[in-house]
C-alpha cells in the first residue's frame, strides 16, 4: 500500500530565527534532524516535500518510495496529490538507503514542479547530502538532533523514542488490554453529557474518556465532536485527539467507524496528517462506504487545507444541525464558553 501523508506543521523560515519567533532550518543537517518531529514519526524509504508559502511551512507531504526504479508516473501521482496546496516554494527530501533512487526521484520531482524549488536532499541513515552532482555527504550530529528536539519536540517527546508509521497505526487499532471488563458495547447517545465533557476541557480522566468513547461511536456523537473541534483552539483539538485515540484502542472492530472518523477529522484539523490517515484507514476498513469518511478521504487526497473544513463546520449553527437541541442544552454558550473559540 502506498501511503501519502500530508501534515501541517510549525513555521519554518530560511533563516536561523526571525523577529517573529519563527524557527529556521538553515542547514541540510537541521532539515534532516527536524523531519521526525514534523512528521510525528521517523520516516523510512519516503519521498518528502516541505511546501512553503512566504517562507513558512504549509504542509509536509510524504509517500512510500516505489519498489522499482524512479519514473515519471510515480512523480506525477505524487505531485498531483498536492495540486491544491497554495505554496510558492518547495524543499524535497528523499529518505532512503537506496541513494541513487533517492537522487533521481528528487531531481525528477524538482523538474516537474511549478513552484520554486529551494533545494533537494537525500538522507541515508545518519548522513545527508544535496541532490546534485556536487553534493557531499554530511553527518547529522547528536547536536543537530538535540536542537531539533528542543525546537520541535513536545512534552510527549521528553524521552527520545524511535517511532515508525507502524507505531502510529497501532495508536488507532483495537487493543484488548484497553477494554474494561464491565464495558458496555452498545452505543450510547447521551449528547448532553458529551457536550458537557467537551466544554469541561479535561479529557485525561477515565470518566470523560468513557463518555467520549461511548457517545463518539454514534453518528450524532461523531458530528458533535467534529463541530466542537472546528470551534476549538488547536491545542484543545490535539488534547481531545489523545482521548479519541484512547477510545479507538478500547473499541472493538466493527463498531469504531464513526469514532475513527471523528479522530481523523480532529487530527486533520490539528495539522496531524499522519494520524488523520491512520484513523481514516480504520474508519474505511470497518465501513468502506462511510459517507463522511469518504468525503474526508477525498479532501485529504486533494490536499485541501484543513482550515477550509473547519471553517465550514464552524459556520453551522448548532440548532441547524440539531445537535445542541438534542443534547438538551438551552444555549451553546452556557456550556462552551470555558473551552472553545468561535473563530
N, C-alpha and C positions, 0 to 999 in steps of 0.2 A: 504494500500500500504506500502510495506517495503522499506524504503529509505536507501541506503548505500552510504554515502558520504565520499570521500577521499580528504583531503586537505593538501597541502604542507604548512609548516609554519616556524616560526623563529627557529633558532638553540637552542637546549636545551642540556645542559650538566648535568652530575650527581653531579656537584659541584656548590656552590653558584655563583662563577664567575670564569672566566679564563683570562689569559693574552691576549687572542684574542678578549675579549669583549663579548663572548657568554654568554647567560643567563642560570643560573642553576635553576632547580626546585628540591630542596633538601629535602622537606618535603611533606607528603600527603596533608596537607592544601594548600601548594603552588601549587601543581598539580591541585587540585580541583578548586582553585580560578582562575587559568590560562585558564581552559577549555573554558569558553565563549569567550575569546579573540582569542584563537587558532581556534575555530570553526566558529566564526563570529556570534554566537547566543547562547542562553542558552539551552543546551541540556536537554531533559527530556525523561525518560524511554528509555535510549540509552545504547548500548554497544559500548565502545570507545577503540580504540587501538592506542597508540603512537608508531609508528615504527621508530626505530633509527638505525643509522649506524655510527660507530666510535663515539658514544656518542652524535651525532647530530640528531635532528628530521628530518625525511624524509617526513612522511605522518601522518596525523591524520585521522583515519578511524572511521566512525560512522554508526550504523544501529539501526532501531527501535527494541525494545525488542519484543519477541514473546508474543502472547496473553495468551498462556498456560504455561506449565512448561518448564524447561530447558531440552533440548535434544541434542544429538549429530548431528542430521540433521541440526538444526539451526546453531550450532557452525561450522560444516563443510562447510556450504554455506558461512558463514561469512569469514572464513579463505581462502576459495577458491578465493574470490574476491581480496585477497591480494597476490596471488601467485607470481606476477611479481615485487613485492616490494623487492628491494635488501637490506634488513635490516639484522642486526646481533643481534639485541636486540629488546625487545618489553615491553611496560608497558600497562597493561589492566586496564580499569576503567569502572565500571557499574554505571550509574546514574539512580536511581530508588527508589520509595517508597517501592517497594517490595524487601526488603533487602535479604530475603532468596533466591529469584530467582537470584538476582544480585551476591550473593556469589557463587552459583552453576555455573552460567554462566562463571564467571571469572576463577573459578577453572577448569572447563571443557575445556575452551579455552586454558588456560595455559598448560594443559596436552597434547593438540593436536598440539601445536606449535613446529616448527622445528628450532626455534632460541631460544636464551637465554631469559627467561622472567625475567625482572628486578623486577617485583612485580605485585600485583593486588590490586585494591582499589574498594571500594563501597562507593558511595556518595548518601546521602539521606538528602535533604534539606540543612541545614547548618552544617551537620556532615559528616565526612569521617572516614573510618576505613580500615585497611588492611584486605584482603580477606583470612584470615587464622584463625585457632581456637583461637589464642592468641590476635587477633586484638581487640583493644578498640576504641570506638568512640571518635573522636577528633573534637572540634569545629572549623569551618572555620571562623576566626575572620574578623572584618572590616579591620584590619591592613593587613591581608593576601590579601583581595580583593583590597585594595588600592594599595598595592605593585604590584600586577598583572596588575592593570590598568596602573600604571606608566611605567611598563616594556613593556607590550604587547599592550597597548591601542594606538589607532591612534588619529589624530586630530578630526576625526569624533566622537570619543568617549568622547569628552570633558564633555558632560553631561551623567551621567550614565543612560542608558535605558535598561530595560529588554527586549531583543529581542528573539523571538522564530523562529523556522524554517518557521512558517506561515508568519512571518514578511518578511523573505527573499523571499518567494514565491510571496508575494504581490509586491515586487520590480520589478518583471518581468511581472506582469499581467496588462492588459489594464485598464487605469484609465480615465474615461470620462473627469474629470477635467483637465487632462494634455493635451487635444487636443485643437487646436486653431480653432476658428470659420471659419477662412479663409483657413484652412488646405486643401491641395490638396492630395487626397488619391491615385492618380495614381502614379505608380512607376516612379522615375526619375533616369536615369543612366548617371549623369554628373560626370564621373570618374575623369576628370581633377580637378574639384572643390573639390572633396573628397580628392584627393591626396594632394592638397594644404592645406586643413584643417588639415589633419593628420600631415603634415610636420610642420604646424604652432605651434602645441603643446599646444594651449589654446582652450579647448573644453567646457568651462564653459558658454559661451555666447549663446544666443538664435540662432544666425545665424549659427555658426559652428555645433551646435547640430541638427539644422534643416537639414543641409546638410548630416550629418552622418545618420540621420533617413531616409531621403528621398532616398538616394542612397544605404544605407545599406539594404533596403528591396529587392534589386535586387540581382541576382546571382553574377554579376561581382562586385558589391559593397561589398557584403559579402566576396568574395575572396580577394579583395584588402585590406580590414580591417584585415583579418587573416594574410595575407602576411606581412603587416606592423607590426602587433603585434609580429610576430615571430622575427623581427629585432629590436624591441624596447626594452628599458630598462624596468624592471619590474615595476618601479614606473610609467612610462608612460602608460603601459598596464592598471594598476589599475585606473589611471585617465581617460583613454579612456573608460574603463568599465562603469564608472559612466554615461558617455554620452550615451553609448549604452543602459543602463538600463532606462535612461530617455526617449530614443527613443521607447523602448518597451512599456512603460506606455502610450505613446501617439499614439501607432499603434493599430488599431482596429483588433480584432480577425479575422483570415483568411488571413492576409497579413504579419504576422510577422515571418514566419518560417525562412527566410534567416537571418533576423536581430537577431533573437533569437539564431540561430546557431553561428553567429559571436560573440554574447555576451558570449555564452557558451565556445567558443574557447578562447576568451580573458580572461575569468575568470579562465579557467583551466590552461592556460599558466602563469597566475598571482599567481597560487597556491591557488585559492579560489574555492575549490571543491564544497562547498555548493551552491554558486551562479551558478556555472557551471551546476550542476544538475538541479537547478530550471529553468534556461534558456533553457536547453536541453529538459526538460519536456514540456515547451511551444512550442518549435520547433516541437517536435514529436506529440504533441496533435493537432497542426494545419496541419501538413503534416506527417502522420505516416511513410511514406516510404522515407522521406527526405534522400538522399544518404549520404551526409556529416554528417548529424545529426546521422544517424545510425552508421557511422564509428566512430564518437566521442563517442557514447554510448558504443560501443564495447571496444574501447581503455580505457575508464574510468572505465568500469566494470572490465576489466582485470588489473586495477591499473598500466597501463603503465606510466612511468614518463612523465610529460608534456614536459620536455626538449627534448624528442625524437620527439614529434610532432612539436615543434617549430623549431628544427634543420632541420627537413625535409622541412618545409615551407621556412625557411630562405635560404636554398641552391638553391631554384628555382631562376633563373634569371628572372627579371620582363618581359623581352621581350619574354621569353619562354612561360610564361602563358598569354602574350599578354595584361596584364593589363595596364602597363605604356604606351605602344604604343597606346592603345585605349584611354587612358586619354589625349593623345596629348602632352606628355612630351618628350622632346628631350633626356633627360638623367635623371635617377632617382636621382643622387646626387644633381642635381640643386634644387630639392625640399626637399630632406630628410636629408641633412647634419645637419641642426639645430636640428633635433629631432629624430634621430634613431641611433642605434648601429649595425654595421654589424655582431656582434657576435651572 
